[in-house]
Amino acid sequence: MVWFIMKLRDIILGIAIMILTIFVVVYGISVFYPGVEYSDFCNEFKTAEIVETQERCEQIGGQWNAYEEEIRCVTTPCPQGYCDRDFTCRENYEDAQETRSRIIFFIALPLGIALLVLGGFVFGLEAVGAGLMGGGIGTILYGAGGYWAYSTDVLRFILSLLSLAAVIYLAYWFNKKSGKKK
């Protein structure tokens, strides 16, 4: 019974260390590299202007979208399309988001690997080591998750393969270190 309580305590401590490590990394990155806000790129339109022409739409940085089918109108002349006012600023916002995600990925990946190594090789206490290793995995997921949508299938495959190989290597190393059979 005492053994079970000791193991349970180590598990709870390990989970707490893992969660807090992820919090420290995520909020630490946010402090030094703040997020991108949509309002920094696109102003809120509070105008009564109705944009009815492609020329005016392009003047205000929008994109004109012509109707593919004829529509029924109650006004004369009947508009031939509509203006997406946020088009240009939204593209700039999305580019900034992708750039930030890429930078966070390249910060979080080595930091997560360092946490895995630190937890696995340096700390003798199982709860601390396991917690830091879990935090390292969470950090890698945080970095990769933000950039995953922008990456290619080849990059996703390579990252997944390398991650799997690294975790299998660590598992064998830990089993060998602790004297467990393969």
N, C-alpha and C positions, 0 to 999 in steps of 0.2 A: 504494500500500500504506500509506503514512504517513497519507494522508487517511482511509482506512478505520479505522485504529487510533485516530486522533483522534476520529472520529465514534463509534466503539464506546465510547471512554472517556466521551464526553459522554452517551451513552445510559445507560451504567451509573451515572454520577454523577446523572443526572436521575432514574432509577428509585430510587436510594438516597435522594435528597432527598425524593421523593414519599412513599416508605414511612415515612421518619422524620418527615415533616411530619404524616402521618396519626397516627402513634404519639403525637406531642406533643399533638395536638388531643384524641384519645380519652382519653389518660391525664390530660391537663390538666383536661378536663371532669370526669373521675372523681374527681380530687383535690378540686376545689372543689364538686362536686355528686355525692356518692356514690350508688351504686346502691341499689335497693330490695331488701331481703332478705325472702324468704318467711317466715322464722322470726321476723321482727319483727312479723308480723301473725298468724301461726298457730302456736300452740304444738304441740309433738308430743304426741299423746295417748298416755299410758302408763297407761291405766286399764282395769280389767277390767269396767267397767260396760257392760252391753249395753243400748242404748237401744232400747226396744220400742214407745214411744208417741210420737205427734206432739207432745204437750204437753212431754214431757221433752226431746225433740230441740230444740224451739224455745227452751226454757229455757237450753240450753247454746250457743245461737247457730247451730244447724244448720238444715237444711231437710229436712223429711220428704218422702220420695218413696214414694208408694203403688204397690204392685205393680199392673200393669194386668191381669195374668192371674192366675188362682188358681195358687198354687204348692203343691208337695208338701212337707210338713213332717214332721219326726220329733219335734218338740217340741210341747207343748200349753201355752198356746194358740199357734196358728200366727200369726206376725207378719204384719201387713197391709202392711208396707213396710219401708223402711230409712232410717236417718238419715245424711245427708251432714254430718258434724260440722264440716267446714271451710268450709261454704257462705258464711257471713257474713264470716269473716276473709279468705277467698280473694277475695271480691268487693272488699273494702277493699284488698287487695294489688294486684289488677288495676287498680283505680282509681288507686292510687298509681303503678303502672307507666305507665299512660297519661299521667298528669300529667307524670311525669319525661320520658317520650318527647317530649311536646309541647314542654317547656321546652328539651330538648336540640336539638330540631329548630329552634327559634327562636334558639338560640345558634349552631348549626353552619351554618345557611343563610347568614347574613350573613358569618360567619367564612370559609366556603368561597368565597363571592363575593369577599371581600377578598383572599384568597390567589390567586384567579384573576387579579384585576386587578393585584395586586402582582407576580406572576410574569410577566404579559404586558406590563405597561407600564413597570415600574421596572427590572427586572434585564436588563442587556445580555448577560450570559452565557447562552447557550442552555440549558446543562445546569441552571443554577439556576432560570431562568425556567420551563422545562418541568417541572422537578421540583416547584416551588411550584404551578404550575397543576394538575399531577396530584394534588398533595396537597389542593388546593382542591376538586377533583372528588371525591376520596375523602372529604373532610370533609362535603361536601354529601350524598353517598351514605350516610354514617354517620348523619347527622341525619335524613334523609328515610327511611332504611331502618327506623329504630327507630319512627318515627311512622306509617309507611305502613299498617300493619294497622289503625290507629285512624282514619285519615282517610277521607273520602268519595271516591267516584269523581270528582266534580266537582273537588275539591281536587287529586287526583292528576293529572287531565287538565290543569288550569291550571298546576301546577308543571312537568309534563313539557313543555308547550308553551312556557312561559317559559324553561325551561332550554335547550330546543332552539334557540329564537330567540337566546338569549345566546351559545351556542356557535357558531352560524352567523355571528353578528356578529363575534365574536372571530376566527374563521377568516378572514373577509374583511378585517378590520383588519390581521391579521398578514401576509396575502398582499400587501396594499397597501403595508404598511410595508417588507416585504422586497423589493418590486419584482416579485413573481411575478405571472403572468397569472391571471385569474379562471378 
